Amino acid sequence: MNQSSMEERFRYDCSGKWFKGSVHVHTTNSSGGLTVAEATAFYAEAGYDFICITDKIVPFIGGTDDRYPLLVLGGIELDANDNQGSYYHVVCIGGVKGISAKMGLDEAIERVRTQGGILVWAHPHTSNNTVVEGLRHGFHGVEVFNSIAQIAFGKGMGAFHWDASLVHQPDMLGFATDDAHFIKEVPAEKGGWIMVNAPELSRDAIMASIRMGNFYSSSGPLFKSISIEQGNRIVAETSPVIYARLVGAGGMNKYRGTANKEPMTDIHFRLPDDWSYARLEIEDAAGKIAWSNPLLRGTDN
């Protein structure tokens, strides 16, 4: 790839506003402990702008509804074996009309896809999925971090599955989620979210930006902006962090840190032209991480 093509393929447009969202949320419609109204209040009080209701095998259609204190996207979580016997959880953001428990997983996935929904491979470590299984269905994204799966099972990190998949599917997006169930045994934590850059807080604008990957995921730190300049220089303005990593395939990586763990808020890396993909990570003093999506869109886009 040449330098001009990097600029043309650069994924991020930070000219809009940042909106905070939780996109894996359960309610009393299936396995959750709060009603939709209670769940929306829970996140609104924490300063979130939107959530996606993803009850298991129960579609939440969404639509214009002023009853809720924030934007609510329709969704569902699929929980089943596919036609080859592999077991998955799949979070679907939008595109859930007509989905029912009677459908097979493969049929439901294609129904969501054809309706413009976003398919997210949920907690692959917890579900004991292989990378080959994840690539089989061409998911739009994967959970790079699932807060409850990490707290309860120690299996909430999806970076291995994401990086191994990016070698073959360089546009796969990364999502941090709560997987909130609001049950007594597992305290509700607002531990994983996405920050979407969009011109406005509307269903169409948020969905369009998620589809384009114009968002990042976080368990703590913030990207205030991510840009490219001088052809291949990646520049990011962040909240205070102590580590920054430009992550590529295999052992390809670049790292920045401070000698005495003094916080930094300006990050920059030169992106080599022979990397098949690159994503940006930042980590704060508490060990919390934020993840960009692959910085360049695939050549087919």
N, C-alpha and C positions, 0 to 999 in steps of 0.2 A: 504494500500500500504506500502511496506517496503522501506528502504532508498536506496537500490540498484536500485529498480524499478523507483524511482524518477530520478535518474541519467540517466537511460536508456530512460525514457520518456521525459526528458527535451527538450524543443522545440528549444532553441536557439543555433546556431553555428555562432559565431562572427569571424570566422577565415578569412572570405572574406573581401570585402570592403562595405562600406555603400553607397547606391545610393538613392537619393531623388526623389520622384515621386508624381505627382498629378493624381489621377485616376478617377476623375469625372469632365470632361471638355466638354463644348458645343461650337460649332462653327456655322458659317453661313449655314452649311449643315442642321441645324434644327433651334433651338431657340437661338443660340448664336450670338454675335455681331462682332466676329473676324473670319477671315478665318482660316483654319488649319495652314497655313504658319504663320499668324500673332499670333495665339495662341502659337505655338511652340516657336516663337521668344520671346514672353512675358515671358514664363517660363525659357527659356534658359538664358535670360538676368538676371534672378533672381537666377541662379545657380542650377536649377533643372537638373537632369540627364535623366528623362523620364516623359512622360505623357501618359494617355490613353484617347482617344477621345470617348466620350459617348453621341453622339447626340441621341435625342429622336426618336426612331423607325426608325432610319437611320443607318445601320451598317457601321462602318469604319473597313475595313478589315486589314489595316496595311500591313506589309511585308517589305522587304528590300527596303529602299528608302533613298538615300543620300541627298535628297533635304532639309531635315529638320535638324536643329542644335542640336537636341537631339533625343533619342530613342522614337518612337511613337508606342504604343501598340494599337491593334484593340479593338473595344468595341462598346457598344450600351447602351442606357437606355430604358428599357421597361416601359411603362406607361399605365396600363389597369387594368380591373377587372379580377379576376380568375373565374374558373367555379362555385365557390360558392358565387360569387358576392362581394368578398372583393377586395378593390382597393389598388394597390401597385405601387411604383416605384422600379425598380430593375436595378442596375448598373451591367453590364456584362463586365468582363475583358477577352477578347479573346473569341474564340468559337462562332463567330457571323455569319459565312457563312450561307447563305440561310435564314436568319431571315427577315421577311417582316411584314408590317403593317396588312396584311390579316390574320396573325396567331393569335390565341388566346394566352393569357398569359401563360397558362399551357403548351401548345405545344412549345412555344418559350423558356420557361425555360428549358424544357427537351432537346431541340435541343442544347442549349448552354452547358448544362451539359454533354451530350454525346460527344460533340466536345472538351471537356477539358477546357471549360471556367470557370471562377470564378464568382459566383452569390453573389452579395452584396445587402442586404436589405437596400434600401436608405431611409434616413431621416424618420424613422418610426413614430416619434412624429408628424412631419408635415403632414404625410399622415393619421394620426389618426388610425394607426394600433394597434391591440392588440398583446400581446405576442403569443397567440394561433395562430393568423394569420401568424405570422412570422415563427413559428415552422412548419407550414403546408407544406412548400415547401423545407425544409431542406437547406436553404441558407448557403453558405459557410461562410458568414460574414455579419456584420451589420455596418452601419455608426455610430460610437460612437460619432463623431462630424462632423457636416456639417456647414461650415463657413457661407455661404450665408443664409441658413435657420435660423441660430442663429441671424445674423445681421438683416435680414428683418422681421422675424416672431417670434423670441424668442423661436423657437422650433427646435434648431439644436443639442441638446444633446440627445444621444441615449444610455447612460449608463444604464438607468433603463431597457430598452428592452434587452440590451446585457446581463446584469446580470441575469435577469429573464429567459432568454433563455439558458444561460450557465448551469443552474441547470439541464436542460433536454438534452442539446446538448453541452457538455463540450469542444468541439473543435471549436466552432464558433469564428471566427476572428473579430477583431475590426479595422475599417478603419476611418481615419480622411480625410476629403475631402474639396475642395473649392466649388464644384458644380458651377464652374465658367460659367457665361453666357455672360459676357462682354457687358452689356447693361448700358445705361446712368443712369437709375433709381437706379441701385445698383452698386456702384463702385467695380471694380474687386479687390479682396483681396487675397493674397496668405496666407490664414489663416489656412488651414488644409492639411496635407500631410502624406505620409508614407515614412519610411526609411527602405530600403530593404538591407539585407546583402547577397551578392552573390559573386561568384568568379570572375565574369566579367560583364560588362554592355552589355548584349545581350538579345534578346527577350526570348530565351529559358531559360537562367539563371535567369532572373528576374521573369518570370512566375513560374518557379520551386520553387523559394524561397517564392513567395507569396502563392502558394498552400500549402507549408509546414508551413506557418505562421512565417517564419524567417524574420520578419519585426516588426517594431513598428509604432505607429501613434503619431502625434504631432501637437500641435498648437504653439509650441515654444521651450520647453526644448529638450535636446538630451540625449539619452542613448548612451554612447560610447561603452559599453559592458554590457552584461547580462549573468551570468554564475551560475553554481551550484557547490558547493564543500562540502566536509565532509558529503556527503549523502543527506542533506536537507537544506543546507545553501545557500540562494539566495543572490548573490552579484552583484551589479551594479555600474558601474562608469558612472557619468553623468556630464552634464554641471551644473553650479551652480543652486541649487534649495533650497527651504526652507521647503517643505513638501514631504514626501514619504509615500505611502500607499500600503500595501499588502491587496488586496481585495478578499474576498471569498463570499460564499453563505450566504444569510441572514445577520445576524449581525456579522459574522466572519470577523475580520479585524485586521491588525496590523498597527501601525502608528509611524512615526518618524518625529520629527521637532526640531528646535532649539529654545531655550528660547527667544532669541532676534532677531529671523529671520535672523540669520547669515547664509550665504550660505553653503551648504554641497555638496560634489561631490562624496562621497562614501556611498553607501546604502547597508545594509544587513539585512536580515530577516531569521529566521528559519521557514520553511514551515511545518505546522502540517500535520501528516500523515492521519488525518481523514477529511481533507477538500476535497470537491468534485471537486473544481477547485480553482485556484488562479491566479490573474493577478496583475501587478505592475503598479502603477501610481506615477508620480512625478509632482510637481507644482513649478513654479518659483515665484519670487517676484512680477511679473506683473500679476499673476493669470493664466498664460498659463500652459497647462497640456500636458503631454505625457503619452501614454498608451501602455503597453506591451500587447501581446496576452496572452491567457492562457498559463501559464508557462510549464505545462505538457501536452503532447499529450494524447488523450483518449486511453483507454485500447484496443480498437478495431484497433488501428493503428499499 
